[in-house]
Amino acid sequence: MRAYFSDDETAREWLVTPNHYTGNAAPIERLRKGQVDEGVRAAEGALDYQ
């Protein structure tokens, strides 16, 4: 996921913050469950707000 963000801190913050792309769950929780495709789509969606 790091490739979608400008620095490590931004990526870390994104991973632990619930968002609507992951059903209001923290993306890290989806990734831990093996839902990598959902995590990637959420990271791509994060770029919509930058």
Phi and psi restraints in degrees (range 20) as a CNS / XPLOR table:
assign (resid 1 and name C) (resid 2 and name N)
       (resid 2 and name CA) (resid 2 and name C) 1.0 -53.4 20.0 2
assign (resid 2 and name N) (resid 2 and name CA)
       (resid 2 and name C) (resid 3 and name N) 1.0 -32.2 20.0 2
assign (resid 2 and name C) (resid 3 and name N)
       (resid 3 and name CA) (resid 3 and name C) 1.0 -62.1 20.0 2
assign (resid 3 and name N) (resid 3 and name CA)
       (resid 3 and name C) (resid 4 and name N) 1.0 -20.1 20.0 2
assign (resid 3 and name C) (resid 4 and name N)
       (resid 4 and name CA) (resid 4 and name C) 1.0 -86.2 20.0 2
assign (resid 4 and name N) (resid 4 and name CA)
       (resid 4 and name C) (resid 5 and name N) 1.0 -5.6 20.0 2
assign (resid 4 and name C) (resid 5 and name N)
       (resid 5 and name CA) (resid 5 and name C) 1.0 -125.2 20.0 2
assign (resid 5 and name N) (resid 5 and name CA)
       (resid 5 and name C) (resid 6 and name N) 1.0 156.7 20.0 2
assign (resid 5 and name C) (resid 6 and name N)
       (resid 6 and name CA) (resid 6 and name C) 1.0 -75.6 20.0 2
assign (resid 6 and name N) (resid 6 and name CA)
       (resid 6 and name C) (resid 7 and name N) 1.0 -22.6 20.0 2
assign (resid 6 and name C) (resid 7 and name N)
       (resid 7 and name CA) (resid 7 and name C) 1.0 -156.8 20.0 2
assign (resid 7 and name N) (resid 7 and name CA)
       (resid 7 and name C) (resid 8 and name N) 1.0 169.2 20.0 2
assign (resid 7 and name C) (resid 8 and name N)
       (resid 8 and name CA) (resid 8 and name C) 1.0 -63.2 20.0 2
assign (resid 8 and name N) (resid 8 and name CA)
       (resid 8 and name C) (resid 9 and name N) 1.0 -40.8 20.0 2
assign (resid 8 and name C) (resid 9 and name N)
       (resid 9 and name CA) (resid 9 and name C) 1.0 -63.7 20.0 2
assign (resid 9 and name N) (resid 9 and name CA)
       (resid 9 and name C) (resid 10 and name N) 1.0 -41.8 20.0 2
assign (resid 9 and name C) (resid 10 and name N)
       (resid 10 and name CA) (resid 10 and name C) 1.0 -63.2 20.0 2
assign (resid 10 and name N) (resid 10 and name CA)
       (resid 10 and name C) (resid 11 and name N) 1.0 -42.8 20.0 2
assign (resid 10 and name C) (resid 11 and name N)
       (resid 11 and name CA) (resid 11 and name C) 1.0 -63.7 20.0 2
assign (resid 11 and name N) (resid 11 and name CA)
       (resid 11 and name C) (resid 12 and name N) 1.0 -43.4 20.0 2
assign (resid 11 and name C) (resid 12 and name N)
       (resid 12 and name CA) (resid 12 and name C) 1.0 -62.8 20.0 2
assign (resid 12 and name N) (resid 12 and name CA)
       (resid 12 and name C) (resid 13 and name N) 1.0 -45.3 20.0 2
assign (resid 12 and name C) (resid 13 and name N)
       (resid 13 and name CA) (resid 13 and name C) 1.0 -60.0 20.0 2
assign (resid 13 and name N) (resid 13 and name CA)
       (resid 13 and name C) (resid 14 and name N) 1.0 -43.7 20.0 2
assign (resid 13 and name C) (resid 14 and name N)
       (resid 14 and name CA) (resid 14 and name C) 1.0 -62.1 20.0 2
assign (resid 14 and name N) (resid 14 and name CA)
       (resid 14 and name C) (resid 15 and name N) 1.0 -42.3 20.0 2
assign (resid 14 and name C) (resid 15 and name N)
       (resid 15 and name CA) (resid 15 and name C) 1.0 -60.8 20.0 2
assign (resid 15 and name N) (resid 15 and name CA)
       (resid 15 and name C) (resid 16 and name N) 1.0 -32.0 20.0 2
assign (resid 15 and name C) (resid 16 and name N)
       (resid 16 and name CA) (resid 16 and name C) 1.0 -102.2 20.0 2
assign (resid 16 and name N) (resid 16 and name CA)
       (resid 16 and name C) (resid 17 and name N) 1.0 0.1 20.0 2
assign (resid 16 and name C) (resid 17 and name N)
       (resid 17 and name CA) (resid 17 and name C) 1.0 -103.8 20.0 2
assign (resid 17 and name N) (resid 17 and name CA)
       (resid 17 and name C) (resid 18 and name N) 1.0 121.4 20.0 2
assign (resid 17 and name C) (resid 18 and name N)
       (resid 18 and name CA) (resid 18 and name C) 1.0 -56.6 20.0 2
assign (resid 18 and name N) (resid 18 and name CA)
       (resid 18 and name C) (resid 19 and name N) 1.0 143.5 20.0 2
assign (resid 18 and name C) (resid 19 and name N)
       (resid 19 and name CA) (resid 19 and name C) 1.0 -146.6 20.0 2
assign (resid 19 and name N) (resid 19 and name CA)
       (resid 19 and name C) (resid 20 and name N) 1.0 165.0 20.0 2
assign (resid 19 and name C) (resid 20 and name N)
       (resid 20 and name CA) (resid 20 and name C) 1.0 -70.1 20.0 2
assign (resid 20 and name N) (resid 20 and name CA)
       (resid 20 and name C) (resid 21 and name N) 1.0 -22.1 20.0 2
assign (resid 20 and name C) (resid 21 and name N)
       (resid 21 and name CA) (resid 21 and name C) 1.0 -69.7 20.0 2
assign (resid 21 and name N) (resid 21 and name CA)
       (resid 21 and name C) (resid 22 and name N) 1.0 -19.7 20.0 2
assign (resid 21 and name C) (resid 22 and name N)
       (resid 22 and name CA) (resid 22 and name C) 1.0 -116.8 20.0 2
assign (resid 22 and name N) (resid 22 and name CA)
       (resid 22 and name C) (resid 23 and name N) 1.0 31.0 20.0 2
assign (resid 22 and name C) (resid 23 and name N)
       (resid 23 and name CA) (resid 23 and name C) 1.0 63.5 20.0 2
assign (resid 23 and name N) (resid 23 and name CA)
       (resid 23 and name C) (resid 24 and name N) 1.0 36.3 20.0 2
assign (resid 23 and name C) (resid 24 and name N)
       (resid 24 and name CA) (resid 24 and name C) 1.0 63.2 20.0 2
assign (resid 24 and name N) (resid 24 and name CA)
       (resid 24 and name C) (resid 25 and name N) 1.0 23.9 20.0 2
assign (resid 24 and name C) (resid 25 and name N)
       (resid 25 and name CA) (resid 25 and name C) 1.0 -104.6 20.0 2
assign (resid 25 and name N) (resid 25 and name CA)
       (resid 25 and name C) (resid 26 and name N) 1.0 158.1 20.0 2
assign (resid 25 and name C) (resid 26 and name N)
       (resid 26 and name CA) (resid 26 and name C) 1.0 -69.2 20.0 2
assign (resid 26 and name N) (resid 26 and name CA)
       (resid 26 and name C) (resid 27 and name N) 1.0 132.8 20.0 2
assign (resid 26 and name C) (resid 27 and name N)
       (resid 27 and name CA) (resid 27 and name C) 1.0 -51.7 20.0 2
assign (resid 27 and name N) (resid 27 and name CA)
       (resid 27 and name C) (resid 28 and name N) 1.0 -34.7 20.0 2
assign (resid 27 and name C) (resid 28 and name N)
       (resid 28 and name CA) (resid 28 and name C) 1.0 -58.8 20.0 2
assign (resid 28 and name N) (resid 28 and name CA)
       (resid 28 and name C) (resid 29 and name N) 1.0 -33.3 20.0 2
assign (resid 28 and name C) (resid 29 and name N)
       (resid 29 and name CA) (resid 29 and name C) 1.0 -67.1 20.0 2
assign (resid 29 and name N) (resid 29 and name CA)
       (resid 29 and name C) (resid 30 and name N) 1.0 -40.5 20.0 2
assign (resid 29 and name C) (resid 30 and name N)
       (resid 30 and name CA) (resid 30 and name C) 1.0 -64.4 20.0 2
assign (resid 30 and name N) (resid 30 and name CA)
       (resid 30 and name C) (resid 31 and name N) 1.0 -43.5 20.0 2
assign (resid 30 and name C) (resid 31 and name N)
       (resid 31 and name CA) (resid 31 and name C) 1.0 -63.9 20.0 2
assign (resid 31 and name N) (resid 31 and name CA)
       (resid 31 and name C) (resid 32 and name N) 1.0 -39.7 20.0 2
assign (resid 31 and name C) (resid 32 and name N)
       (resid 32 and name CA) (resid 32 and name C) 1.0 -62.7 20.0 2
assign (resid 32 and name N) (resid 32 and name CA)
       (resid 32 and name C) (resid 33 and name N) 1.0 -28.3 20.0 2
assign (resid 32 and name C) (resid 33 and name N)
       (resid 33 and name CA) (resid 33 and name C) 1.0 -86.6 20.0 2
assign (resid 33 and name N) (resid 33 and name CA)
       (resid 33 and name C) (resid 34 and name N) 1.0 3.2 20.0 2
assign (resid 33 and name C) (resid 34 and name N)
       (resid 34 and name CA) (resid 34 and name C) 1.0 85.2 20.0 2
assign (resid 34 and name N) (resid 34 and name CA)
       (resid 34 and name C) (resid 35 and name N) 1.0 12.1 20.0 2
assign (resid 34 and name C) (resid 35 and name N)
       (resid 35 and name CA) (resid 35 and name C) 1.0 -90.5 20.0 2
assign (resid 35 and name N) (resid 35 and name CA)
       (resid 35 and name C) (resid 36 and name N) 1.0 63.0 20.0 2
assign (resid 35 and name C) (resid 36 and name N)
       (resid 36 and name CA) (resid 36 and name C) 1.0 -65.9 20.0 2
assign (resid 36 and name N) (resid 36 and name CA)
       (resid 36 and name C) (resid 37 and name N) 1.0 -41.4 20.0 2
assign (resid 36 and name C) (resid 37 and name N)
       (resid 37 and name CA) (resid 37 and name C) 1.0 -59.2 20.0 2
assign (resid 37 and name N) (resid 37 and name CA)
       (resid 37 and name C) (resid 38 and name N) 1.0 -40.8 20.0 2
assign (resid 37 and name C) (resid 38 and name N)
       (resid 38 and name CA) (resid 38 and name C) 1.0 -64.6 20.0 2
assign (resid 38 and name N) (resid 38 and name CA)
       (resid 38 and name C) (resid 39 and name N) 1.0 -40.0 20.0 2
assign (resid 38 and name C) (resid 39 and name N)
       (resid 39 and name CA) (resid 39 and name C) 1.0 -62.6 20.0 2
assign (resid 39 and name N) (resid 39 and name CA)
       (resid 39 and name C) (resid 40 and name N) 1.0 -42.1 20.0 2
assign (resid 39 and name C) (resid 40 and name N)
       (resid 40 and name CA) (resid 40 and name C) 1.0 -64.9 20.0 2
assign (resid 40 and name N) (resid 40 and name CA)
       (resid 40 and name C) (resid 41 and name N) 1.0 -45.5 20.0 2
assign (resid 40 and name C) (resid 41 and name N)
       (resid 41 and name CA) (resid 41 and name C) 1.0 -60.7 20.0 2
assign (resid 41 and name N) (resid 41 and name CA)
       (resid 41 and name C) (resid 42 and name N) 1.0 -39.6 20.0 2
assign (resid 41 and name C) (resid 42 and name N)
       (resid 42 and name CA) (resid 42 and name C) 1.0 -64.5 20.0 2
assign (resid 42 and name N) (resid 42 and name CA)
       (resid 42 and name C) (resid 43 and name N) 1.0 -41.7 20.0 2
assign (resid 42 and name C) (resid 43 and name N)
       (resid 43 and name CA) (resid 43 and name C) 1.0 -64.3 20.0 2
assign (resid 43 and name N) (resid 43 and name CA)
       (resid 43 and name C) (resid 44 and name N) 1.0 -42.0 20.0 2
assign (resid 43 and name C) (resid 44 and name N)
       (resid 44 and name CA) (resid 44 and name C) 1.0 -62.0 20.0 2
assign (resid 44 and name N) (resid 44 and name CA)
       (resid 44 and name C) (resid 45 and name N) 1.0 -40.2 20.0 2
assign (resid 44 and name C) (resid 45 and name N)
       (resid 45 and name CA) (resid 45 and name C) 1.0 -65.0 20.0 2
assign (resid 45 and name N) (resid 45 and name CA)
       (resid 45 and name C) (resid 46 and name N) 1.0 -29.9 20.0 2
assign (resid 45 and name C) (resid 46 and name N)
       (resid 46 and name CA) (resid 46 and name C) 1.0 -61.4 20.0 2
assign (resid 46 and name N) (resid 46 and name CA)
       (resid 46 and name C) (resid 47 and name N) 1.0 -28.7 20.0 2
assign (resid 46 and name C) (resid 47 and name N)
       (resid 47 and name CA) (resid 47 and name C) 1.0 -67.3 20.0 2
assign (resid 47 and name N) (resid 47 and name CA)
       (resid 47 and name C) (resid 48 and name N) 1.0 -21.3 20.0 2
assign (resid 47 and name C) (resid 48 and name N)
       (resid 48 and name CA) (resid 48 and name C) 1.0 -62.7 20.0 2
assign (resid 48 and name N) (resid 48 and name CA)
       (resid 48 and name C) (resid 49 and name N) 1.0 -22.7 20.0 2
assign (resid 48 and name C) (resid 49 and name N)
       (resid 49 and name CA) (resid 49 and name C) 1.0 -105.4 20.0 2
assign (resid 49 and name N) (resid 49 and name CA)
       (resid 49 and name C) (resid 50 and name N) 1.0 5.0 20.0 2
